[in-house]
Amino acid sequence: MRFVAVLLVVILVSGCAQNNYTTFKSQYEQMALNDIPDYSNLDYWAAHPQKKDPSDSLPTELAKNFHPINKVDVFFIHPTTYLDTTKPYGWNASLKDIKTNISTDFGTILNQASVFNEVGLVYAPRYRQAHIGSYSPIGHADTVKAMAAFELAYEDVKAAFDYYLAHYNNGRPIIIASHSQGSTHAKRLLKEYFDNKPLAKKLVAAYVVGMAINPADYAQIKPCSTPTSVGCICAWRTYKEGYIPDFVEKENYKSIVTNPLSWSDQITQVDRKSNKGSVLYNFKVITPKVAGAINHDGILWTPKPQFFGNFLYTTPNYHIADYNLYYLSVRQNVADRVKTYLSKGENYSTNN
């Protein structure tokens, strides 16, 4: 876990150094004193089409031939970036916390939300995310606090989505995308707003990455089974080949797992040579042939990623790199699904 934290810092620092965005303290001082988000204020969005932010970033190779179509909207829910072990704001992050906001902007928004910037307008709300410790509470009292923290976080996400629907969507197709804690909330958002609901017809696809997804939780929305299935869910959790975390072994269902190289939900194995590009320490650089992909019992395996300095990469848990390892593949797949959706309009089957 210590190395994962170090790697995350490296990614954040390198990404920040490679971009021209600056986060000013005054930006967060304008936020409401009661910390309740006001989604009419762009400061409460980590990414928004009406402002320049790290989701607009491109690796150098992609910037040479960038032709955004912006035919759909992307509602991206970011993962946990409130990591301070002292919990300076309690069980939920403060929206005015500069450290957390910078980690969000130059970590996940840069490395993950940017995947979607060629096909759609990216909206990513800031929300009072639950502290990382909420996933591993000790004792009954902390468990109750953790549950309340997740509930508050989801209420913010829901409020942001409601505001987005009322003021920005204008009937456009929607991609739901998320990672880690963001996927905890995205699972619920999909159930409450899309599954067997009229809005399902607007769902291009959902990329709900880094968390277990029980397919039985949804009556209508199915796992994506082909590279061009629409109205469906893609999900994966990445680990070193042969490694199965204890918590996965205790799961009483097999999670949806989509191979982010073949885009099949069946047992498939794709060699790293077919991986056209990952984004590693330097966001501006695309590195090919880094990681393969193997569907395995509800999780995704890859042989140890191959890149300069990988001997230092000793953890078998590749959670923070779920998007980074397959950056170009995800980017292309999003474009393929959007193309399919637009060709069919709303006349498609959510059963693929």
KETITI-154836 format. One record per residue (C-alpha): x, y, z; residue in one letter. Coordinates in steps of 0.1 Angstrom, whole numbers, plus 5000, padded with zeros to 4 digits. Layout:
REM KETITI-154836
XYZA ...
REM end
This chain:
REM KETITI-154836
500050005000M 502950235007R 504250194972F 500750264957V 500750594976A 504250674964V 503250594928L 500150814931L 502251104942V 504651054913V 501651054888I 500251364904L 503551554904V 504451454868S 501051544855G 500951874873C 504451964859A 503351884823Q 500252114821N 499652484822N 496752484846Y 497152664879T 494852624909T 494552944929F 493752954966K 491253234960S 489153004938Q 488152794967Y 487753084991E 484753184970Q 482852874980M 480052875005A 480952895041L 478652605050N 480452385024D 477252285007I 477952264970P 476252514946D 476452354912Y 475452674895S 478952794905N 481752654882L 484152634911D 482152334923Y 482952144891W 486451984888A 485751964850A 483152164831H 482852264794P 482552624803Q 486052644819K 489552524811K 490552244833D 492851934832P 490151714815S 490951924784D 494551784784S 496051564757L 499251364755P 501451514729T 500951244703E 497151284705L 497251664703A 498751644668K 495551494655N 492751604678F 489251634663H 486651654690P 483151574680I 481451664713N 478251484703K 477551344738V 477951444775D 480251264799V 479351274836F 482451174854F 482551084891I 486051104905H 487650864930P 488850924965T 491451204969T 490751275005Y 493551065020L 495051265050D 495151005078T 494351275104T 490851335087K 491251715091P 487651765080Y 486151455096G 484751175075W 483951385045N 486251615026A 485751995026S 485152134992L 487452425001K 490352195009D 493052304984I 495251984989K 492351754980T 491151964951N 494551984936I 494951604939S 491551564922T 492351804894D 495851694885F 495351334894G 492051184884T 490651464862I 493951474842L 494651104840N 491050964838Q 488451224828A 490651334799S 490050994783V 486651114772F 487451464759N 487351384722E 483751244721V 481951454747G 481551754770L 483051644803V 481251734836Y 482951624868A 481451754901P 483351824932R 481551644961Y 482051594998R 483751264992Q 484051005020A 487550975035H 489550675022I 489250515057G 485550485051S 486250165031Y 487950005061S 486150125093P 487149965126I 484249885150G 480549965150H 480850345157A 483250395128D 481150185105T 478150405112V 480150715105K 481550565073A 478050475060M 476950825067A 479950965049A 479150765018F 475550875020E 476551245022L 478951204993A 476251044971Y 473751314979E 476251564965D 476751354934V 472951324930K 472551694934A 475151764908A 473551514883F 470151674889D 471552014882Y 473351884851Y 470151734838L 468152044844A 470652304831H 473152144808Y 472051814792N 469351944768N 468451584758G 471951484747R 473251124750P 475151054782I 478150854792I 478550774829I 482150734839A 483850684872S 486550524892H 486850374927S 484650574951Q 483250744921G 482050404910S 480550334944T 478250634936H 477850564899A 476450214906K 473650384926R 473150664901L 472650414873L 470150214893K 468150524904E 468150724871Y 468650474843F 467750114850D 464250064837N 463850434835K 463150664804P 466750804807L 468050454798A 467550544761K 470050824766K 472750604780L 475550544755V 477550334780A 478750344816A 482450294824Y 482150204861V 485850114869V 487650004900G 484749854919M 482849534920A 479649544900I 476949284906N 475049234873P 472049114893A 471649464907D 470149584874Y 466949474858A 467649624824Q 471249744821I 473549464810K 477249414809P 478849534776C 479549214757S 481149354725T 483249664716P 480249844702T 477449744727S 475550044739V 473350114769G 475549884790C 478149874817I 481949824813C 483849754845A 487249614855W 489549594885R 493249544876T 495649314894Y 498849134886K 498248794870E 497848524897G 496848764925Y 493348754940I 492748994969P 491148855001D 488049074997F 487448944962V 487548584974E 484848685000K 482448834974E 479348624969N 478948714933Y 481048744902K 481549104893S 481149234858I 484649234842V 485249384808T 488549324791N 489749674782P 491649544752L 489249304736S 486049464751W 484549134758S 482949024791D 483848664784Q 487148484794I 489648634770T 493348694771Q 495048974752V 498849014750D 500349344760R 501649384724K 498049464714S 497949754739N 498550064718K 499250304746G 499350364783S 499850684802V 502450644830L 504450894850Y 504451164823N 500951234811F 502351384779K 503951054768V 502050754754I 503850424760T 502750114740P 502849754750K 502849804787V 500049574800A 498049284787G 494549194799A 492948874811I 489348834823N 489448614855H 486548544878D 485348894883G 488649074881I 491149174854L 494649024854W 497749144836T 501249014836P 503549264853K 503449594833P 506549644812Q 508049994814F 511250164824F 511750134862G 509149864866N 511449674890F 510249934916L 506649854909Y 506249564934T 502549594943T 500249334927P 497349584930N 497049814900Y 493949994911H 495150344906I 496250264871A 492950104859D 492550374833Y 496150464828N 497250124817L 494650104789Y 494350484781Y 494350464743L 492250154742S 489550314764V 489750634744R 489150444711Q 486450224726N 484450524738V 484550674703A 483450344688D 480450314712R 479450684706V 479550614668K 477350314672T 474950494695Y 474650794671L 474050564641S 471150384659K 469850684678G 467550564706E 466450264685N 468650004702Y 468249724726S 469749754760T 470249374758N 473049444732N 
REM end
